Amino acid sequence: MIIELLTGLIFGLVDLLLSVVPSVEINFSMPDTTFFREMLGLADYFFPVGTMIACISVIISVQNINFILKIFNFIYKKIPFI
């Protein structure tokens, strides 16, 4: 009961503090993306999306492996007794 009273008090204080803050409404209009979607659809005929995703993932994986190997070689060269 004491814990319930303390949590109710804390939540009441937080609610009181948040009720003082004014509400902010953000309204923005999104641009029309019809042309962009049509161009992506046309590009899909020439470059299939599945193939592009596979190619990009292979390129990113190779770059990450090269980066990790460079870090490993740097640390390996900094150890004086090896």
PyMOL commands that set and color helices and strands:
alter all, ss='L'
color gray80, all
select helices_A, chain A and resi 2-20+34-46+49-78
alter helices_A, ss='H'
color red, helices_A
deselect
rebuild
show_as cartoon
